[in-house]
Amino acid sequence: MKAFAAGHLLAEPGHQKVSGPVTVAVSEGRVVAIASHPSPSAAEARLVALPPLGNAHDHARLFRNATLGAGGLPFEAWTHLVASAPQVDAGLAVRDALARAALGGQGAMLLHYTRAQGLVDPFAEALQAAQAIEAVGIRVAYAVALRDLPVIGPGANKQLLAQCSPALRQMLRERLAASTATMLPAREQIAFTRELARQIDSPLIRVQYGPYGLEWCSTELIELTAQASAEEGRRVHMHFLETPYQRTWADRRYPQGVVRFLDDVGLLSPRLSLAHCTHVRPDEMALLAERGVTVVSNPSSNLVLKSGVARVPALRAAGVRVALGLDGLALDEDDDALREMRLFMHLHKGWGFANPASGEVSPGDAFDAALKATRHAMFGLEDGAVIRPGAPADLLFLDYASMTDDLLLDGLDAAELVAARAQRAHIRHLVVAGRDVVRDGRIAGFDYPALRAEMLAQARAGKARMRQASDLRPDIDAALGAFCRSPLLGCC
């Protein structure tokens, strides 16, 4: 048995008042007791303990946006810069990404593994990723990337390639050929996911089906995913209506309604989470709510990639459960889940005096999105979002004293103070399943600075791959822009 002490406890932020000082006793990965602590040390007295935040949509990207020279581009062009990132050992890449997440306060992540390194066969890479997850120690819902349509934009490849310069056309054709060569038939992708789940599902890891999005998936693959999910009770995660161009494409591709299409094939259910939904309409929100689908909002990503601002209050007012994701693109490129929650709260808190019926987001609602709704999207449960006997022993310790050194009044809401001020710099410890993941502001399980140095050395050795796309950035921007603004988008 282990015990963790703190001067303050936010056992269920937004729903319970702060208490403390306390000692939280844990055993076999769960909280067994919470007791008053009569004499905390000075260091313990500074801390507030709360459940760690979740991140319900990410890709464990190796490099931040500015590193790739991809800032300022909309998604449709940006994705081609990201695809040029150097390849490194997948175990290093995933350890690095999850370590950054842990240092940013994330105790759980939905990892949509769409950015494979490709240095070994896909199954071997998935096993490397699983080993990396266990080494870091945060909880991960591993969504296996499913796609069987090689595409380079929302529409027909031939028409898009016609907009490209010769050099860009050659680069994109090479990527299409490489992508096509590695794609398995739809049924084999479902079998791949099932076998991977058999091998890596564990107390820390749960495998999901992860279609890229409708642009990248045949109707057969979507139907098979829906069928497998229903048969197994396994969750599904997919990108959906992220950009205005995807909205235009979907309206042309599915004249009966794209959300209705998903319902007709059986994909809409409480097992499904949809990332972004930046451009869903009110009637679509109603159907998503009726089917119990979770929407994962990614505010920084949508701002950075010029995709728009999700209508979160309208989604909430319609009855849709809304979770929070970082999508590897936190506003300051720092994986700070606490600041992402704050951005989510301020973007969607409404204007003027409170009107709860509008679905506007309070500090308590922001905590619910980052804690309870994320756990539901990842694992179909919520008991990791509260600190109480019997719950998972997942704890985040922040330096509360440094956040409150200027307070003049007693009795202020501690959850509101944390929502207003907490950030990555305040994180002292992160415990997941009773195991230290971050201790004294450092990754506890391995030498993270050494791992990062090794990863960067591999990346720099392969940076020539990135130069070609960087040199073609103006061509990428021009060609994709011309195509997305044309009547050809979604024409066939």
Buried (B, 14 or more C-beta within 10 A) or exposed (E): EEEBBBBBBBBBBBBBEBEBBBBBBBEEBBBBEBEEBEEBEEEBBBBBBBBBBBBBBBBBBBBBBEBBBBBBBBBBBBBBBBBBBBBBBBBBBBBBBBBBBBBBBBBBBBBBBBBBBEBBEBEEBBBBBBBBBBBBBBBBBBBBBBBBBBBBBBBBBEBBBEBBBEEBBBBBBEBBEEBEEEBBEBEEBBBBBBEBBEEBBEEBBBBBBBBBBBBBBBEEBBBBBBBBBBEBEBBBBBBBBBBBBBBBBBBBBBEEBBBBBBBBBBBBBEBBBBBBBBBBBEEBBBBBBEBBBBBBBBBBBBBBBBBBEBBBBBBBBBEBBBBBBBBBBBBEBBBBBBBBBBBBBEBBBBEEEEEEEBBBBBBBBBBBBBBBBBBBBBBBEBBBBBBEEEBBBBBBBBBBBEBBEEEEEEEEBBBBBBBEBBBBEBBBBBBBBBBBBBBEBEBBBEEBEEBBEBBBEBBEEEEEEBEBBBEBBEBBBBBBBBBBEEEBBBEE
